[in-house]
Amino acid sequence: MRNKWLTAAVLAASLAAPVIAAPAAAHASTPAYARLSWDSGGVSTVSAMNKNGTVYLPADAFEMAGMRMQWDNAHQRADFTGYGRSTAVRIGSTSAVLDGAPVRGVPAPFMSQGKLYVSARYVVMTLEGNSIAWDAKNHVFSAKNLHTYAGVSQTYNGRTYSIVKGTGELFASGGKNGDPVKLADLGSQLFDGVTMKFQPTKGGLLYLTILDNYGEPHINNHVFTLVLKNGAVIRKASVGYWLRYEENVKSYGNHLLLTDGRTLRIIEDGTGNVEQTIDLVKLGGEEDDYFVEGIDDDFLLIRPNSSGLLTLVDRRSGGTVKLYEKLLDAEGAKYATTNDTPYYGDRLHFVKRAGDVLYFEDNSPLATNDKPLTYTLPVPADKPSSAQ
């Protein structure tokens, strides 16, 4: 939607500019090629056509950008819709519609051998690309930085939430005339296995977690967390983890949690006010991104991504302890600190709290029984862990 406010006159002037005009051909049309570079990386080479001095691309280019086509045979019209972008063209017409606004002076689309062809310049303008060029000698049209509008959608409580992968924009249904409303910029493009999880809070807020699991073999995890109030985003954070992935705690009592891996914000449920900001790097003693795996008013459980050693922090005494040192035997401790398959670290998992006793289970392959492991609070402030 970045160009939604451009006037029809400006758009028409852009289309009429002679930057990419190809030399007139002896025949009505001659074969050509197009080289399209995408803003997310990668280059696509597609067949094109030079017709009467204008380069045309197959309408497949819109679908390559993640837009979906709906064909109206009665009116010979094609509508292309993506997350945050839409256009419509009609065979033989020099008018088009871009994000609901009319555009005049578009070279008329046509059909050839069952394919719809659209002006290359109009395709690039719709996809918000630039650096248009025409290589007359080799009959190659090129453009760079074309955007993609592929995304994912999920409906929660009657409202559809959509993410534009290429831009990291989050939209939701419910705008005027049914148009989507932009809720937030996530701050990064998204890639592969994108999922959304919605969690209503006791205080009437909505906690949204977006996970992008990508790479080969899916060893990168980018987590976006947002707090919404009355349909609007009031707090957000994001953090990226490599190899290891543990699910961060989202709330406790009347508090919500947001982490960027380096800091933890404790949010008051209902109001969204930030009650406290905790420096996880200072507590953990390692320059890394941290998981937050347990919390209460008097303790915090954090784990650095790289070393993977679960650390207990006493929020009242200020003491910290690496739990593998207290809960595992010598063989288990050695495994936690030296084994790198699939990654370093212990496999301790927080189960519950009963009074001042914290219960854990050991999920490592060396665990020989299901007996829970326990640690009793508090952690003495004057006896910090030797691993700090």
Secondary structure, 3 states (H helix, E strand, C coil): CCCCCCCHHHHHHHHHCHHHCCCCCCCCEEEEEEEEEECCCCEEEEEEEEECCEEEEECHHHHHCCCEEEEECCCCEEEEEECCEEEEEECCCCEEEECCEEEECCCCCEEECCEEEEEHHHHHHHCCCEEEEEECCCCEEEEEEECCCCEEEEEECCEEEEEECCCCEEEECCCHHHCCEEEEECCCCCCCEEEEEEEECCCCCEEEEEEEEECCCCCEEEEEEEEEECCEEEEEEEEEEECCCCCCCCEECCEEEEECCCEEEEEECCCCCEEEEEEHHHHHCCCCCEEEEEECCCEEEEEECCCCCCEEEECCCCCEEEHHHHHCCHHHHHHHHHCCCCCCCCCEEEEEEECCEEEEEECCCCCCCCCCEEEECCCCCCCCCCCC
